[in-house]
């Protein structure tokens, strides 16, 4: 059953649904896979833009054309080009969740082997919705190393470099909600926070200088691009498809936030988990009968056109320290060589700040009185 005609309706797979190109995990975690510009492997850069969503398809909808081992793992698949970069958007997630992100069953936050349990030392999950997105593996000091697609068998994936073997590939996601008591406390706090403010005093002016600042949602950076329409899948035998995983590319300015809750606040069991298969464009055509999205835009042309890059900062968040394991991961260029793609750095006016707006004015110290 093809998903293209069901974009407006969630497709149920246990505790996981596919709604268009969005994964819905459990009762509220939203995950989208976003196409983007691949960064140079030297230097530290601003956040690259949103160039549209990767299309998602359920593996079970193509039983005659996907490899048998994919059917056993279930999940979803998406098409990706060699050395194409991606990031994960969590926009739309409203209630707190702890999300584990694995690349070839290596944790992208801690560098430890994949675990079915949350851990704190080192932390092996991101905290939603505080973490609006994840562009790569945690490299500490306010940076991540960009997710870049590479084939298995070269040793270039994070999985290969950390474990010494490449047998899994893909991306793994596992979501934990808050426990019942912690969730109810959070909801009570949200209800109190969202109560309407008292009316202003007669004559205008409001309390202590006027009305509160407007609040707003946060939907991730960039704007999505449309995906191509799907063609019906062709039946037939299912030859093996090239296995793809994620290595790393350049470094960018992005924090992975430390959890400020006690570990026992989270539910002991996950609400949902899923395996995301990465598919080469030729295999995508054969399996689904669809054309994959066009190859990514040239990053130099994007920057020369004056289009925006981004910067995100949350002064109330605390960045996780780097892990020794992930700090040793080498970029894919060490295996595949320099592709000699020209790099034009963005000018300062092209970098758009995102995130909570700093409060105006200077802080005033209180004393004894």
N, C-alpha and C positions, 0 to 999 in steps of 0.2 A: 504494500500500500504506500503510494508516494505521498509525501507531506506537502507538496507544493499547493495542492488545492485545499489544505486544511490550516493555512497560516493563521487564521483567526481563531482556531480552536485548539486547546491543549490536547496532545496525544498522550494517553496515559501509559506509563510503563512502571507499575508498582507505585513507589513514592516519588517517582521522577516523571516529569512531563516535558514535552517539547512543544513550545509555542512559537511558531515561526522559526527564528534562529536563536531563540532564548531557551536555555535549560532552566527548569524550575525544580529545585531540589527541596524535598520535604515540604514544609508549609510556607516557604517564603524566600528562599535563597534564589537569586537570579544571577545567571552567568551567561555572558556572551563572549564569543571569541572574535577579536577585532583585528583586521588587517592594518598594517602600518608600514612606515619606512624603516628599513634596516639601517642601524647606526654604524658609523665607522668603529673599528675595534680598538682604536686608540683614543684617549681623552675621555672626558665625562660630559654628557650632553643634556640638553633640555628634553622634556617629554615629547616624543613624536606624535603625529596626529592620528585621528581616526579616519581610515580610508575605506570604511564599510565593514560589514559583518561577514564572517565566514558562514556559508550555508551549512546547516546541520541536517543530517538524515539518519533515521533509525536503522541500525544494522538489520534488525529482524524483518524490515520491509523488503529486503533483497536476498532472500534465502537461496536463490539459484545462482547468484553472481558474486556473493562475498565468500572469502575463504571460510572453510569450516571452523577454524579456530576462532574467527571473529564471532561467529554465531554463538560459540560456547561462552565467550566473554560478554556478549550482548553490547549494550551501550549505543553510542552514536558515532558517526564519522563525519569528517570535514576534509575538503581538498586543500592542499598546500603545496606551493612550489619549493624546489630546492633553495635553501638559504632565505626563504621568506620569513619575515618577522611577524610576531603576533603579540597581543596582550589580552588579558582577561578583564572584562568589565563586570562589576557587581552592581551597577546602577539598577534601581528598582527593589533592592533588598531593603526592607523596612525594619524588621525586628532583628535583634542580635543573633548572630550565629558564628560558630567557629568552623572555618572551612579549611580542610587539608587539601593541598595541591601537590600532586606527584607528577614527576616527569620520568617515565620509565621506572615507576615505583621507587623513586628517590624524592624525598621531601624537598620542595623548592624553597622552603623557609629555613630548615635546620640542616639539610644535607644528610640526614639519617635515612636508613632504609624505611620503606613504607610501613606504617603501623596502623592497626585498626583502633588505636586509642590516642587520645590527646595527651600531650606531654608539655611540660613547662621548662625543663632544663636539659636541652634547649627547647624553646617553644617551636612546635611543629605545625602551626596553623596560622591563618590570618583571621583577624576579628572583623566581622561585618556588622553594620555598614560603615564603621569607621574607616576601614581600608576600602577606598572607592574602586581600586583596580590593582592589578599586579602585572607588571611588564616583563618580569624575569626573575632569576634566582636572587635570593638575598645575598648581597655582598657587603652589607653593613656600612656605617659611616654615611647614612643617608643616600645610598645608591643601590641599584640592582643591575644585573647583567642581562641583557635582552634575550628573550626566547627566540631561537632561530631553528628552523626545521632542517634536519639532515637525515640521510638514510642510516639505518643500522648496519653494522659490519665494518665501519671505518674506525670506530673507537672515539668518534668526535662528540657523541651525545654526553649529556650529564650522567646518564645511567652507566655508560661505558667507562667514563673516567672515575666515577666513584666506586662502582662495584667490580670493575674489571671484566664485565661481560655485557652483552647487549641482546637480551632475550625478550624484553617486554615492550619498549617503545611507548608511543602515545602519551596521553595525559590522563591522570586519575584524579577524581574529585570525591570528597567525602564531607558531608555537612552534619554538624552537631548543633541542635538547638540549646537554649538555656533550659535548665531543669525547671519543673513547675513552679517552685517557690520563687526562684530568681526571676523567672519570666513575669510572674504576677507583680513582683516589686518593681520591675522595669516598667510594666504597663501602668501601674499606679503613678510612677514618676512622670511618665509621658502625659497621662491625663492631667496631672497638676500643672505641668509645664505648658500645656496647650490651652489652659483656661483663658478666656478672654480677659484683657486688662480692665481695671476699673475705669469708669467714664472720667473724662477730665473735669477738673473743678470749674464752676461757673466762671465765665469770662475768658475761657481758653487757657492755653499755656500748658495744661497737663500736669502730671506729677514730676517734680524734679527736672523740669526743662523740656517736657514734650513726650510724645508717644514713643513706644519701643521701636527699635529698628525692625523692618520687615524681615520675615523669615522666608526661606526659599529652599526648594529641593535641589538636588545636585545630580545631574544626569550623565556625567562623564564628559570627556573632552572630545571635540570634533563633531561631525555630523555623519550619520550613516549614509551609505550609498546603496542604490537599489541592486538587487541580485537578479540574475537571469532566470527566466521561466524554465521549468523542468520539462523534460521529455520522458515518456514512459520507459521504464527499465526493460532491457532486453533479456529474455530468458536464455539459459544455457548453462554449460558447465562453469565451475568456479575455480579458475587457476589461482595460484598463489599471487598475492599482490605485494609489491615492494613494501617492506616495513620501514616506517619513518618514526623518528623520535625528535627530541628537542636538545640542541646544544645551546651555546651562548654566543652572543655577539658583543656589541659595545656596551659601555657603562652609561647609566643615566641617573639623574637626580630624582630619587624616589625613596621614601622611607617605608619600611615594613614595621607596622606599629606593634609595640609590646602590649600584651593583654593586661588590663588593670583590674581584672576580676580574679578571684580565687579559682583554682582549677575545678573545685567541686561545684561551682555554680553551673557548669555545663552538664548536659545529660550524659550518662555513661555510655550510651549507645548512639550510633549515628542515625539520623532521620533518613538519609539517602546516600547512595554512592553510585558512581558511574565511571565507565571506561570510555575515553574518547580516542577513537582511532584516527590517525593522520594518514591521508591517502594522496598519492601522487596524482597530478591531473590526468595522465593516461588511464590509470586504474579507476579514477572517478568516472570518466566517460564510459568505460566498459561496465562498471558495476551499476551505475544509476541511469545511463542513457542521457545524462545531462552534460552540457558544456560547463566546465569550471569557470569561475570568475577570471577576467583577464589578468595577466601578470602585473605585479605591483608597479606603481608609478616610479619614475626616476627621482631619487631624492634631491639631486642637484637642481633639476628643473623645478621641483616643488618649492625649494627655498628661493631660487632666483625669481619665481613668480610672486614673492612676497607673502606667501601663505603662512599661517601661524604655526608655531611650536608652543609648548606649554610648560608652566611651572606650577607646582602644587605644594603648599606648605600649611601644616596644621600646628600652630604653636602649642596646643594642648597635648599633642601626641608625643610619645617617646619611641625612638627608633630602636629596633633590635640590634644587638652587636653582630658582627660577622662571625661565621663559623669557619673553623679551620678547613673542613671538608670542601665547602663550596668555594672558599677562597683559592683553592688550588685548581679549580676547573679552568681549562684553557679555551680560548675562542675557536670557533669552527674554522677560521682562516688558517690555523696551524695545520689543518688536515687538507683543506680544499684550496689553499692558496689565496692570494690577494686577487679579487676580481677586478681591480683597477677602476671601480666605479668612482667618478669624481665626487668630491665632498665640498660643498659650499656651506660654511657655518651660517646660521641665521643671525641677523642683526638684532640688537637688543629690543627694538620696537616690534619685532616679529614674535617675541616670547610673551604669551598671554598668561598673567597670573590667575590661578584658580584656587578654590578652597575657601575656608572661612575668612570673612573680611575682618582684618584687625580692628579692634575697637579704637575709636579716635581719642586723641589727647594723651596726656602723660599720667602714669599712676601716681596716686597720692598716698603717702604713708600715714597710717593712723597711730595714735599714741595713747597714753594714760590720761584720762580726764573724767 
